[in-house]
Amino acid sequence: MPTNKTIWITGASSGIGEACAHAFAREKANLILTSTRADRLAEVQQECIRLGAQCKILPYDLSNLEDVDALTDKALAAFGPIDIVFLNAGISQRGKTTETDFAVDRKIMDVNFFSPVKITKRLLPKMIENGGGTIAVTSSISGKFGFPLRSAYASSKFALYGFFETVHAEYYDDNIRVVMVCPGRVKTNISFNALEGDGSRHGQMDAGQEKGITAEQAALKIVQAIHRQKPEVLVGGKELLMVYIKRFFPGLSRRIVRKIKNT
């Protein structure tokens, strides 16, 4: 992969986003990093610079949709045209449907779906003008089938597939490529930061996630898929089998999901 690509990563202060930032930094990319945690983001920035990248940070809370266009303009001004954007930021959920406040549903949709949509609508014309680009988006295996305690989360991840597969179809001839990143269980802080039904923080590592692959292992597959512009990459362990069970044996898939009690 050529060096000096300009890459913008959201959700870059930990987990998959941080690990991918490190991987791209080793390739001497020009990195723009966004997350809500400015202090942690600055630490990631310093490591990326140490690894050989130029790196700028744009701390931002993506639940605030009002200024997302301005954020995107700042990203475009950082190093010039953006070659790759990795829309990775997201919030998970831990609450039954009727026990989850609508405000929580709305916040999850704003961060997971509407902020990537707004960024893409602002960024896409510039990418086309520059001759094309790659848009990578973190969905989830929960974007393939409904999952207990994840009604809003699964909805947001399903919606990403609908929007970005449409973008891929509409702008393919403009050299726009979409990479759908579909993780299963990856050992990150996503369950710690997940929202309970009342909007409070879940604050614990789920048992299943504890056994997941590392963020670094996930990043290896994701970065390779982005470079190859693969339409979709599944990332995880044996839980990914559920994607194929849903595709070929939907009745069995529904029975398995109904028996899942937790996490």
C-alpha positions in Angstrom: 0.0 0.0 0.0 1.4 3.4 -0.9 2.5 5.6 2.0 1.2 9.1 2.7 -2.5 8.1 2.4 -4.7 10.4 4.4 -7.0 8.4 6.7 -9.7 9.6 9.1 -10.7 7.2 11.9 -13.6 7.8 14.3 -13.8 5.9 17.6 -10.0 6.0 17.6 -9.2 6.3 21.3 -9.4 2.6 22.1 -10.2 -0.8 20.8 -10.5 -1.5 17.1 -10.1 2.2 16.2 -6.9 2.6 18.1 -5.4 -0.7 16.9 -6.2 0.3 13.3 -4.6 3.7 13.8 -1.4 2.0 15.0 -1.5 -0.3 11.9 -1.9 2.6 9.5 0.7 4.6 11.4 3.3 1.9 10.6 2.5 2.5 7.0 3.4 6.2 7.4 -0.2 7.4 6.8 -1.4 10.9 7.5 -3.9 10.2 10.3 -6.8 12.1 11.6 -8.3 10.7 14.8 -11.7 11.4 16.4 -13.3 10.3 19.6 -15.0 11.8 22.6 -12.0 11.3 24.9 -9.5 14.1 24.1 -7.0 12.9 26.7 -6.9 9.3 25.5 -6.9 10.5 21.9 -3.8 12.5 22.6 -2.0 9.4 23.9 -3.0 7.5 20.7 -1.7 10.4 18.6 1.7 10.3 20.3 2.0 6.6 19.7 1.0 7.0 16.0 3.6 9.7 15.6 6.2 7.5 17.2 5.3 4.8 14.7 5.9 7.1 11.8 2.7 8.8 11.0 1.7 12.4 10.8 -1.3 12.6 13.1 -3.9 15.2 14.0 -6.7 14.8 16.5 -10.3 16.1 16.3 -12.0 15.3 19.6 -15.8 15.3 19.2 -19.0 13.8 20.6 -20.7 12.3 17.6 -24.1 12.3 19.4 -24.1 16.0 18.7 -25.2 16.0 15.0 -25.4 19.7 14.7 -21.7 20.3 14.1 -20.8 17.1 12.3 -20.5 19.0 9.0 -18.0 21.4 10.6 -16.1 18.5 12.0 -15.9 16.9 8.6 -14.6 20.2 7.1 -11.9 20.3 9.8 -10.9 16.7 8.8 -10.7 17.8 5.2 -8.5 20.7 6.1 -6.1 18.7 8.1 -4.0 17.2 5.3 -6.0 17.8 2.2 -8.1 15.2 0.4 -9.1 12.2 2.5 -8.3 8.8 0.8 -9.9 6.6 3.4 -12.5 7.2 6.1 -13.1 4.5 8.8 -16.4 5.3 10.4 -15.8 3.1 13.5 -17.3 5.0 16.4 -20.3 3.4 18.1 -22.3 2.7 21.3 -23.7 -0.6 22.3 -26.8 -1.4 24.4 -27.8 -3.6 27.2 -31.6 -3.4 27.8 -34.8 -5.0 26.7 -36.9 -3.1 24.2 -39.7 -2.0 26.5 -37.3 -1.2 29.3 -35.2 1.1 27.2 -35.9 4.8 27.2 -36.6 6.3 23.7 -33.8 8.8 24.4 -31.4 5.9 24.6 -32.7 4.6 21.2 -32.2 8.0 19.8 -28.7 8.5 21.1 -27.6 5.1 19.8 -29.0 5.8 16.3 -27.4 9.3 16.3 -23.9 8.0 17.1 -24.1 4.7 15.2 -26.1 5.6 12.1 -26.8 9.3 11.6 -23.3 10.6 12.3 -21.8 8.3 9.7 -24.5 9.3 7.3 -23.8 13.0 7.8 -20.1 12.6 7.5 -20.5 10.6 4.3 -22.9 13.1 2.7 -20.3 15.9 3.5 -17.3 13.9 2.5 -18.5 12.0 -0.6 -18.5 15.0 -3.1 -14.9 15.8 -2.1 -13.8 12.2 -2.5 -15.4 12.0 -6.0 -13.8 15.3 -6.9 -10.5 13.9 -5.9 -10.9 10.8 -8.1 -12.4 8.4 -5.5 -11.9 7.0 -2.1 -12.7 4.2 0.4 -15.4 4.4 3.1 -15.1 1.7 5.7 -17.9 1.3 8.2 -18.1 -0.7 11.4 -21.4 -2.6 11.6 -21.7 -5.8 13.6 -23.0 -9.4 13.4 -25.9 -7.7 15.2 -26.4 -6.0 11.9 -27.2 -9.4 10.4 -29.8 -10.6 12.9 -31.7 -9.3 15.9 -30.1 -10.0 19.3 -31.5 -9.9 22.9 -30.9 -6.6 24.7 -29.8 -4.9 21.5 -32.9 -3.6 19.8 -31.5 -0.1 19.1 -28.0 -1.3 18.6 -29.0 -4.0 16.1 -31.3 -1.5 14.3 -28.5 1.0 13.9 -26.2 -1.7 12.5 -28.8 -3.0 10.1 -29.4 0.6 8.9 -25.7 1.0 8.1 -25.8 -1.9 5.7 -28.8 -0.4 3.9 -27.3 3.1 3.5 -23.7 2.1 2.7 -24.5 -0.7 0.2 -26.6 1.9 -1.6 -23.7 4.4 -1.6 -21.5 1.6 -3.0 -24.0 0.9 -5.8 -24.6 4.6 -6.6 -21.0 5.8 -6.7 -19.1 2.7 -7.8 -18.4 4.3 -11.2 -17.0 7.3 -9.4 -14.3 5.0 -7.8 -16.0 5.0 -4.4 -15.5 1.8 -2.6 -17.3 0.7 0.6 -15.9 -1.8 3.1 -18.5 -3.1 5.6 -16.6 -4.2 8.8 -18.7 -6.8 10.6 -17.2 -7.7 14.0 -18.4 -10.5 16.3 -16.7 -10.7 19.7 -13.7 -8.5 20.0 -12.2 -7.8 23.4 -12.7 -4.0 23.7 -14.4 -1.6 26.0 -17.6 -1.6 24.0 -19.6 -3.4 26.7 -18.2 -1.2 29.5 -19.5 1.8 27.6 -22.8 0.3 26.5 -26.0 2.0 27.6 -28.5 0.4 30.0 -32.2 1.1 29.4 -32.1 4.2 31.5 -29.0 5.6 29.8 -26.6 4.6 32.5 -23.3 3.0 31.6 -23.2 -0.8 31.6 -19.7 -0.7 33.2 -18.7 -4.4 32.9 -17.1 -6.8 30.4 -19.5 -9.3 29.0 -18.5 -12.9 29.5 -18.7 -13.7 25.8 -16.7 -10.6 24.8 -14.0 -11.5 27.4 -13.3 -14.5 25.3 -13.2 -12.6 22.0 -10.2 -11.9 19.7 -8.0 -9.0 20.5 -8.4 -5.6 18.9 -4.9 -6.1 17.3 -6.0 -9.3 15.7 -9.1 -7.6 14.4 -7.1 -4.7 13.1 -4.9 -7.0 11.0 -8.0 -8.3 9.1 -9.7 -4.9 8.9 -6.7 -3.0 7.5 -6.0 -5.7 5.0 -9.7 -5.6 3.9 -9.6 -1.8 3.6 -6.5 -2.0 1.4 -8.1 -4.6 -0.8 -11.4 -2.7 -0.8 -13.3 -5.8 0.1 -17.1 -5.2 0.2 -17.3 -7.0 3.6 -15.0 -8.4 6.2 -16.2 -10.6 9.1 -14.0 -10.3 12.2 -14.1 -12.6 15.2 -14.2 -16.2 16.2 -16.7 -19.1 16.1 -19.6 -16.7 16.7 -19.3 -15.7 13.1 -20.9 -19.0 12.2 -24.2 -17.4 13.1 -24.0 -15.2 10.0 -24.0 -18.3 7.8 -26.7 -20.0 9.9 -28.9 -17.0 9.5 -28.3 -17.0 5.7 -28.9 -20.7 5.1 -31.0 -21.8 8.0 -33.0 -18.8 9.2 -35.4 -20.9 11.3 -32.6 -22.4 13.2 -31.0 -19.0 13.6 -34.2 -17.6 15.2 -34.4 -20.5 17.6 -30.7 -20.1 18.7 -31.1 -16.3 19.2 -34.3 -16.8 21.4 -32.2 -19.0 23.7 -29.5 -16.4 24.3 -30.0 -15.0 27.8 -27.3 -12.4 28.0 -24.4 -11.0 26.2 
